[in-house]
Amino acid sequence: MPQAPFGKAEIEAILPHRDPFLLLDKVIELDPGRKVVATRLVRADDWWFPGHFPQRPVMPGVLIVEAMAQAGAVAVLVEEENRGKIAFFAGIDDCRFKRVVSPGETLTLTCEIDAIRGPIGRGKASATVDGALAARGTLTFAVER
């Protein structure tokens, strides 16, 4: 198991996601099965900006949610019994967006796992930029068996 902080190579050893859909650059804190803190530098050349929006580039909210989910998946899939499996996104509750995320900003993604019962789990996730809340929600996931 890698020790935080670690980068993309170690993230790719845990998650099945790959570019251009891998939305994490670094894991800066990890308590397996409990909590993860990861980052993503939002780059001007990210694939979604030419269409969202050409005159005012904004990271789509659904991709912020996906980045939070990928962070949470690291906390779950790093555990020995889940190695090599996929954590499927099963739901999100109480999701709120508080600010736009623009190129050049770094998202800090935090997910604290609340409960796991069998293959189903829930975690509280947030995305911040320089300490300001960008998005939050409660994520539900299902680990394949």
N, C-alpha and C positions, 0 to 999 in steps of 0.2 A: 504494500500500500504506500503510495507516495506521501511525503510529508509536505504540507503547505509551507510556503508558497510554491506553486508549480505552474507550468505553462501548458501550451497547446498540445505538445506531444503526450504529456501525461493525461490531459483531459481526453484526448482521442483514444487512449488506452482504456478509459472508463466508459465514455459515451459512444454510441454508434453514429452520432452526427458527424458530418464532414462539411467542409466549405463547399458552397457558399452558405450553408445553413447552420454551421456551428457558430453560435453567437457568443461564445465565451473566449476570452484571451488568457485569463489567468485565474487561478484559485488562490486566494490570499489567506483564507481561514477554512479549516475543515475539522469537524467533529463527526466522524462517520455515523450515519443513521440519525443524527440529531440536528446539525447545523452546517451551513456552508456560506461563505462569502466569496463572490467571484466578481471579476470586472470585465468590461467590454469597452474598448475605445471605439466610439462611433466615428467612422472615417468618411470623409467626403466622397470617396469612391465606392462606398457600399452599394451593392447591386440594386437596392430599392429606391435610391434617391433620384435617378432620372425620371421616375414616374410619380414620386411621392414627396414633394411636389417640385416640379422643375424650377419655379421661381422662389420657393420657400421650402428647402429641404427639411423634412421632419421624419424622425424614425416612427414607423407605424406602431400604433399601440399594441396590435396583435403580436408584433415581433418583440416588443418589450416584455409582454406576457410570456412569449416563447423563451426568451432569455432567462426570465425568472424560473420557468419550468426546467430548463436545461441545468441551471444551477442546482435546483432541488434534486434533479436526477443524479447529479454527481454525489450528493450526500448519501443517496440510497444505493446506487450501483457500485460504489467503491467497496461496499461490504462484501465479504468473501462469498456469502450465499447468493449474492445477486450478480457476481462477476459474469460478464458476457451476455447478460440479459438486456431486455429493453424495458424501460419504464414508459408506458403509454400515458398520455395526458387524458384524464378521465373527466375533468371538470374544473371550473373556476367559479368561486362565489365571492360576492362583495368586492368585485374589482372596481377600482377607481383610478382615474388618471388625473394627476394634479399639475403637470407641467409638460411642455413639449421637450423633446430631446433632439438636439441639433448636431450636425457634424462638428467634430473636434471635442465633444464632451465625452467624459468617461462615466459609464453607468456602473454603479456598484450594486450588485444583485445579492440579496440575502434571502435565504430560505431556512426557516426553522421547522423541522418535522414535528408535528403535534401528536400524531397517532398512526400506528400501523397495525392493521388486523389482517393477517394472512397476506395476500398479495396487494391489498388496497391500503393506501396511506393518504394522509393530508398534511399540508404544511402551510404556514403563513409566509408569504413572500413579499418582498418590496424591492423597488428599484429607485435609487437615489442618484442625484448628480450634485457633487460638492455638498453633500448633506441635505439637500432639498429633495423632498419626496416627489418622484415622477409618477410612480404607480405602485399599487399594492393590491393584494388579493389572497384568497385562500385557495390553494391548488389541491386537486385530488388526482392521484395517479394509481395506476395498476401495473405491477411488475409482472411480466410474462412468466409463466411457469414452465 
